[in-house]
């Protein structure tokens, strides 16, 4: 078996970026999947309402028992792909201290 020589110019140095997506750029497959789910929801809006009602209220059969919690779970699961998740934002004052607010009250006589 031939031995491999290591190449000192290969690879990135610690902290060095070489190519790839810029931070915050969504993955292409994820973007396409979200778009597919969004279109599916838009194209079947009326049907989803009926399906969710059947899940929440049951369909009258023994296998189709009412399950409102499952209907809510389905909605939240699909919403995750149709709308972006919002990140938490921390608000702080100068130098990371508390936020200071000033309220001004003006009294007038009418």
MOZISUL-V202351 format. One record per residue. N is the residue number from 1. RES is the residue in one letter. SS is DSSP state (a for helix, b for strand, c for the rest). D_CENTER is the distance of its C-alpha to the mean C-alpha in Angstrom with 1 decimal. Layout:
N,RES,SS,D_CENTER
N,RES,SS,D_CENTER
//
This chain:
1,X,c,49.5
2,X,c,49.1
3,X,c,47.6
4,X,c,44.6
5,X,c,45.1
6,X,c,42.2
7,X,c,41.3
8,X,c,40.8
9,X,c,38.9
10,X,c,36.2
11,X,c,32.8
12,X,c,31.1
13,X,c,32.5
14,X,c,30.5
15,X,c,28.0
16,X,c,28.7
17,X,c,26.2
18,X,c,27.4
19,X,c,25.4
20,X,c,21.9
21,X,c,18.8
22,X,c,18.6
23,X,c,16.2
24,X,c,12.8
25,X,c,13.7
26,X,c,11.3
27,X,c,13.0
28,X,a,15.1
29,X,a,14.7
30,X,a,10.9
31,X,a,11.3
32,X,a,14.2
33,X,a,12.7
34,X,a,9.9
35,X,a,13.0
36,X,a,15.1
37,X,a,13.1
38,X,a,13.0
39,X,a,16.7
40,X,a,17.4
41,X,a,16.2
42,X,a,18.1
43,X,a,21.2
44,X,c,21.4
45,X,a,20.5
46,X,a,23.9
47,X,a,23.9
48,X,a,20.7
49,X,a,22.3
50,X,a,25.4
51,X,a,23.7
52,X,a,21.7
53,X,a,25.0
54,X,a,26.9
55,X,a,24.6
56,X,a,24.7
57,X,a,28.5
58,X,c,29.7
59,X,c,31.8
60,X,c,35.2
61,X,c,35.7
62,X,c,35.9
63,X,c,32.9
64,X,c,30.8
65,X,c,30.9
66,X,c,28.7
67,X,c,25.4
68,X,a,23.4
69,X,a,21.1
70,X,a,20.2
71,X,a,19.6
72,X,a,17.1
73,X,a,15.4
74,X,a,15.3
75,X,a,13.8
76,X,a,10.9
77,X,a,10.4
78,X,a,10.6
79,X,a,8.5
80,X,a,5.4
81,X,a,6.7
82,X,a,8.4
83,X,c,6.4
84,X,c,3.9
85,X,c,2.8
86,X,c,6.4
87,X,c,8.5
88,X,c,11.7
89,X,c,14.7
90,X,c,18.2
91,X,c,21.0
92,X,c,24.4
93,X,c,27.9
94,X,a,30.2
95,X,a,30.3
96,X,a,27.4
97,X,c,29.5
98,X,c,28.9
99,X,c,28.1
100,X,c,31.3
101,X,c,31.6
102,X,c,34.7
103,X,c,35.7
104,X,c,38.6
105,X,c,40.7
106,X,c,43.3
107,X,c,46.0
108,X,c,48.0
109,X,c,50.9
110,X,c,51.1
//
